[in-house]
Amino acid sequence: MRVAGTVSSSRRYTSVTRFDHHRLDPFSVAREALVLGDSITRRIPRGYASLSDQLRRALMSTFLGIAEASSRSGSDRLARFRCARGEASEAAAALEAIQLLQLAPQSEVENVLVLLDRLCAMLTHLAGLGHRPREPPSGG
């Protein structure tokens, strides 16, 4: 007997369920940054384990935060996208530290930084933070 909405065992592993986050471009970018960033962290010298761990956690939090935000609504959704954006910025800063300390090939680090820059721009838009008029500096 087949229950409505279930997938037969023969098809279970060949088709992926489509969740809300699968329809978002930022999720794809975050996934790519996670994979490339993890590759970098695996080759960081042992003395920099905390930096490697920080990068890995920030990339993972970005990836998971986008998925979580996609299933929310209203101000809760915006707040989750803002958090994901903050995590992406933290990952970028960790990569900049790796770059400054010359702990990984510059080209690999640059590839992930480009993805994170693009991702932050997307999340800025999704979080409702884009294109607000800037207040003029207060004069004394």
N, C-alpha and C positions, 0 to 999 in steps of 0.2 A: 504494500500500500504506500502510495506517495502522498506526502503532506504538501499542501499548497505552499509555495514560497521556499521550498527546500531544493537543494541541488543534489542530483544523484551522485553516488560516490565516484562514478567514472568521470564525471565532469567537475568534481569538486576542486581538483588541483589544476585544471586547465583553464578555468575562467576565474577572473578576479572580480570580487564584488566591488561595485563602484560606490564609494562613499562620497559625500559632499566635497571633501578635500581633494579628491582625484580630479575634480573639474577646475581647480584653481592653478593657474600658472605658477604662483609663488611656491606651491607645494612641490612642483617638479624642480624648480630652481633650488629649493632647500634640500631636496633629495640628492641632487647632483653635488651640491656643496658638501653635504654630509659624507658622501662616498669619497670625494676627492680629499676633503679635509682629514678624514679618518686615515687615508693612505699616508698623508703627511705625518700624522701623530704616531703611526706605527714605527717611523724611522727616527723619531726625536731621541737624542741620547738620554740615557737613564737619569742623569743629573737634572734633567728638565721635565721630570715626570709630572710635576704639578701643572706646568704650562700645557703639556700635552693633554692632561686630564681636563683642564679648564676649557681648552678648545673643543675637545670631544663633547663635553657636557653642554657647552653653549650651542654647538651645531645640532645636537640631539634635541635640546629644548626648543630651538627654532623650528625644527622639523615637526615635532610633536605639538608645539603650540599652534602652528598653522592648522593642523588637523583638528585640534580642539576648537579653535576659533570658528572654523567653518561650520560646526554643528551648533553654534550659539546664535543668538539674535540680539538686536538692539545694542545698548551700551555695553553689555557683557561681551558681545562679539568684538566691538571696537577695542575694549580693554585687552582682550586676548591677543588681538593683532598687534597692539602696542607692546605687549610683553614679548611677543615673538620678534618684533623689530629690535627691541633692546637686547635680546639674546644674540641676534644676528650682528649687532654692533659690537657686542662683547667678543664674539668669535673673530670679527675683523681685527679688533685690537690685539687679540692673542696671536693672530697670524702676522700682524705687524711686528710684534715682539719677536716671533720666530724669524722673521725677515731681518730685523735689526741685528739679531744675534747670530745670523747666518747658520741656522740650524737645519735648513731645508733648501732645496734648489729654488732660486728666485722665481723661475718660470712657473713652477707648481704653485707656489704661494700666490703669485699674481693671478693665476687662473681662478683660484678660490676667492680672492679679494674682488675680482670683477663680478663673480656670481653674487657675492654678498652685497656689493654696491647696488646691483640690479635688484636684488631681493629687498633691500632696505627701501628703495624707491617704490617698489610695489606695495610693501607693507605700510609705508607712509600714506599711500592713497587709500588702502583698505581700512586703515585705522582712523581715517577722517582727519589726517594731520596736514594734508597738502594745501598749498596755495592760500594760506591765510595772509592778509595784508600785515606787513610788519609795522610795528609802531615806531615812530621816529624817536631817536634817542632823546632822552630828557636833558634839556639844557639847564645849566645852573645859574 
